[in-house]
Amino acid sequence: MVDAAAAVQLTLLVVVGGLVLFLGRVSRSQAQWSEDACSRASVRLRSGLVELRDAIALYHLAEHTWPAQGEDVDVGETLAGYLGPQVPKNPWNGRDTIRRLPPDAPWPRSTDGSAGWLYRPSTGEIRADVPPELVSGGVRLCDL
């Protein structure tokens, strides 16, 4: 009787141990995939910012003013001749829209991701519209 109970306990121990090892392996591979995906998205986000900032700088050099200074002016349309075929998409939310901030408005402390990018026409600054919790390389992505 004792031998049967010990065999059952040993079997349960082996089954539970195997299950724990299996779940640990699945979780680690899923975490690695997520880390890789986040890394690629961060690279694409930085690339989009460089593309947008280059277009804004070229516009500024040619026109001697920052793009989209007037009311109801679409920033993407204003940059059309200085930007590639389209506004780059923000990889975190998939949006390619640019939301203009009012003149002298501070950068929002928290963003809602309703646009791909946030732009301040009074200074020509542009940033990604991402939550402040997103960090890559120790830097908040919304502060890039």
Secondary structure as the mmCIF struct_conf table of DSSP 4:
data_model
#
loop_
_struct_conf.conf_type_id
_struct_conf.id
_struct_conf.beg_label_comp_id
_struct_conf.beg_label_asym_id
_struct_conf.beg_label_seq_id
_struct_conf.end_label_comp_id
_struct_conf.end_label_asym_id
_struct_conf.end_label_seq_id
HELX_RH_AL_P HELX_RH_AL_P1 VAL A 2 GLU A 63
BEND BEND1 HIS A 64 THR A 65
BEND BEND2 PRO A 67 PRO A 67
BEND BEND3 GLY A 70 GLY A 70
TURN_TY1_P TURN_TY1_P1 GLU A 71 ASP A 72
HELX_RH_AL_P HELX_RH_AL_P2 VAL A 75 THR A 78
TURN_TY1_P TURN_TY1_P2 LEU A 79 TYR A 82
BEND BEND4 LEU A 83 LEU A 83
BEND BEND5 PRO A 85 GLN A 86
HELX_LH_PP_P HELX_LH_PP_P1 VAL A 87 ASN A 90
TURN_TY1_P TURN_TY1_P3 PRO A 91 ASN A 93
STRN STRN1 ILE A 98 ARG A 100
HELX_LH_PP_P HELX_LH_PP_P2 LEU A 101 PRO A 102
TURN_TY1_P TURN_TY1_P4 PRO A 103 ASP A 104
HELX_LH_PP_P HELX_LH_PP_P3 ALA A 105 PRO A 108
BEND BEND6 ARG A 109 SER A 110
BEND BEND7 SER A 114 GLY A 116
STRN STRN2 TRP A 117 ARG A 120
TURN_TY1_P TURN_TY1_P5 PRO A 121 GLY A 124
STRN STRN3 GLU A 125 ALA A 128
TURN_TY1_P TURN_TY1_P6 PRO A 132 GLU A 133
STRN STRN4 VAL A 135 SER A 136
TURN_TY1_P TURN_TY1_P7 GLY A 137 GLY A 138
STRN STRN5 VAL A 139 ARG A 140
HELX_RH_3T_P HELX_RH_3T_P1 LEU A 141 ASP A 143
#
